[in-house]
Amino acid sequence: MALRKQMRCVWLGLGILSIAATAWAHHSFAVYDHTRSLTLKGTVTKWQWSNPHAYLDIDVKDSSGVVKHFVLEGTSINMLQRTGWRSTMIKAGDQVTAVAAPLLNGEPGGLLLEITLANGDKKELPVPAANTFKRTPE
């Protein structure tokens, strides 16, 4: 009987630890470069307003005309809404300028820090610890 109770406590403890580890990993910005930013001018292909985070898909032409598709992660919908963001602010086809912390692995993606919308409005995202991301001048 005592062994059964101990095993139950062990399994409960492991379950709690695994949930805590998942929550910690989810909120990490370790995959993004904190030492520089990218300024991306392009066409929105998708604005995904979903939990747990918003995502901006944008096609960017380089100087030789080659289009590269970037996927930029935004912050949580709750945080965006509390700072005045709405799901209808960005639409596919919009021409925008996005500032992002790039992925460390070099893939075309990153953390969306700021965006200039099609109507010219410039909006920062409510990124936790935003001051840890250095901005590269354009």
DODO-593533 format. One line per field, with one value per residue (C-alpha): residue number from 1; z negated, x negated, y. Coordinates in nm, 2 decimals, decimal comma. Example, Ala and Ser with C-alpha at 12.3 -4.5 7.8 and 13.67 -1.06 7.14 Angstrom:
BEGIN
pos [1 / 2]
zz [-0,78 / -0,71]
xx [-1,23 / -1,37]
yy [-0,45 / -0,11]
This chain:
BEGIN
pos [1 / 2 / 3 / 4 / 5 / 6 / 7 / 8 / 9 / 10 / 11 / 12 / 13 / 14 / 15 / 16 / 17 / 18 / 19 / 20 / 21 / 22 / 23 / 24 / 25 / 26 / 27 / 28 / 29 / 30 / 31 / 32 / 33 / 34 / 35 / 36 / 37 / 38 / 39 / 40 / 41 / 42 / 43 / 44 / 45 / 46 / 47 / 48 / 49 / 50 / 51 / 52 / 53 / 54 / 55 / 56 / 57 / 58 / 59 / 60 / 61 / 62 / 63 / 64 / 65 / 66 / 67 / 68 / 69 / 70 / 71 / 72 / 73 / 74 / 75 / 76 / 77 / 78 / 79 / 80 / 81 / 82 / 83 / 84 / 85 / 86 / 87 / 88 / 89 / 90 / 91 / 92 / 93 / 94 / 95 / 96 / 97 / 98 / 99 / 100 / 101 / 102 / 103 / 104 / 105 / 106 / 107 / 108 / 109 / 110 / 111 / 112 / 113 / 114 / 115 / 116 / 117 / 118 / 119 / 120 / 121 / 122 / 123 / 124 / 125 / 126 / 127 / 128 / 129 / 130 / 131 / 132 / 133 / 134 / 135 / 136 / 137 / 138]
zz [0,00 / -0,09 / 0,23 / 0,44 / 0,26 / 0,33 / 0,70 / 0,72 / 0,57 / 0,81 / 1,11 / 0,99 / 0,94 / 1,29 / 1,44 / 1,27 / 1,38 / 1,74 / 1,75 / 1,59 / 1,85 / 2,14 / 2,01 / 1,96 / 2,31 / 2,47 / 2,34 / 2,44 / 2,70 / 2,72 / 3,08 / 3,19 / 3,24 / 2,98 / 3,13 / 3,46 / 3,64 / 4,00 / 4,18 / 4,43 / 4,69 / 4,87 / 4,93 / 4,66 / 4,77 / 4,44 / 4,10 / 3,86 / 3,55 / 3,34 / 3,00 / 2,86 / 3,09 / 3,40 / 3,72 / 4,01 / 4,34 / 4,58 / 4,92 / 4,96 / 5,29 / 5,27 / 5,49 / 5,77 / 5,77 / 5,59 / 5,35 / 5,01 / 4,78 / 4,41 / 4,12 / 3,83 / 3,48 / 3,29 / 2,93 / 2,77 / 2,89 / 2,53 / 2,52 / 2,87 / 2,79 / 2,47 / 2,66 / 2,92 / 3,20 / 3,39 / 3,62 / 3,92 / 3,90 / 4,15 / 4,46 / 4,73 / 5,01 / 4,78 / 4,84 / 4,51 / 4,35 / 4,06 / 3,81 / 3,67 / 3,46 / 3,70 / 3,62 / 3,51 / 3,74 / 4,05 / 4,17 / 4,31 / 4,00 / 3,67 / 3,39 / 3,51 / 3,31 / 3,51 / 3,83 / 4,05 / 4,18 / 4,53 / 4,42 / 4,28 / 3,91 / 3,73 / 3,45 / 3,20 / 3,07 / 2,69 / 2,68 / 2,33 / 2,26 / 2,59 / 2,48 / 2,50 / 2,88 / 3,04 / 3,35 / 3,66 / 3,85 / 4,19]
xx [0,00 / -0,28 / -0,46 / -0,15 / -0,11 / -0,48 / -0,44 / -0,13 / -0,33 / -0,62 / -0,39 / -0,21 / -0,54 / -0,66 / -0,33 / -0,36 / -0,72 / -0,64 / -0,36 / -0,59 / -0,87 / -0,63 / -0,50 / -0,86 / -0,97 / -0,66 / -0,75 / -1,12 / -1,26 / -1,59 / -1,54 / -1,55 / -1,86 / -1,86 / -2,16 / -2,01 / -1,68 / -1,55 / -1,35 / -1,12 / -0,92 / -0,67 / -0,32 / -0,12 / -0,01 / 0,16 / 0,24 / 0,32 / 0,51 / 0,51 / 0,41 / 0,15 / -0,01 / 0,06 / -0,15 / -0,23 / -0,33 / -0,50 / -0,66 / -0,97 / -1,15 / -1,53 / -1,73 / -1,74 / -1,37 / -1,37 / -1,07 / -1,14 / -0,85 / -0,89 / -0,68 / -0,69 / -0,55 / -0,36 / -0,26 / 0,05 / 0,39 / 0,48 / 0,17 / 0,25 / 0,61 / 0,52 / 0,30 / 0,56 / 0,48 / 0,77 / 0,78 / 0,89 / 0,59 / 0,39 / 0,51 / 0,36 / 0,24 / 0,14 / -0,20 / -0,37 / -0,71 / -0,79 / -1,08 / -1,16 / -1,42 / -1,54 / -1,56 / -1,91 / -1,90 / -1,89 / -1,55 / -1,33 / -1,13 / -1,14 / -0,97 / -0,76 / -0,86 / -0,70 / -0,50 / -0,41 / -0,06 / 0,07 / 0,23 / -0,10 / -0,03 / -0,33 / -0,26 / -0,48 / -0,39 / -0,36 / -0,66 / -0,77 / -1,13 / -1,12 / -1,42 / -1,64 / -1,61 / -1,86 / -1,74 / -1,96 / -1,93 / -1,78]
yy [0,00 / 0,24 / 0,16 / 0,24 / 0,58 / 0,66 / 0,57 / 0,79 / 1,08 / 1,02 / 1,02 / 1,33 / 1,51 / 1,41 / 1,53 / 1,87 / 1,91 / 1,83 / 2,09 / 2,35 / 2,27 / 2,31 / 2,64 / 2,77 / 2,66 / 2,82 / 3,17 / 3,16 / 3,40 / 3,21 / 3,11 / 3,48 / 3,69 / 3,97 / 4,15 / 4,27 / 4,32 / 4,28 / 4,54 / 4,36 / 4,55 / 4,33 / 4,19 / 4,02 / 3,67 / 3,58 / 3,74 / 3,46 / 3,59 / 3,28 / 3,15 / 3,13 / 3,38 / 3,59 / 3,52 / 3,74 / 3,58 / 3,82 / 3,79 / 4,01 / 4,07 / 4,11 / 4,34 / 4,08 / 4,03 / 3,69 / 3,66 / 3,51 / 3,41 / 3,50 / 3,39 / 3,63 / 3,54 / 3,80 / 3,81 / 3,67 / 3,78 / 3,89 / 4,12 / 4,25 / 4,33 / 4,50 / 4,74 / 4,82 / 4,57 / 4,41 / 4,11 / 4,33 / 4,57 / 4,36 / 4,19 / 3,97 / 4,19 / 4,48 / 4,64 / 4,66 / 4,72 / 4,49 / 4,50 / 4,16 / 3,98 / 3,71 / 3,34 / 3,23 / 2,93 / 3,16 / 3,05 / 3,33 / 3,40 / 3,59 / 3,77 / 4,06 / 4,37 / 4,66 / 4,71 / 5,00 / 4,92 / 4,98 / 5,31 / 5,43 / 5,38 / 5,25 / 5,00 / 4,83 / 4,49 / 4,44 / 4,20 / 4,11 / 4,23 / 4,42 / 4,62 / 4,31 / 4,31 / 4,55 / 4,74 / 4,75 / 5,08 / 5,04]
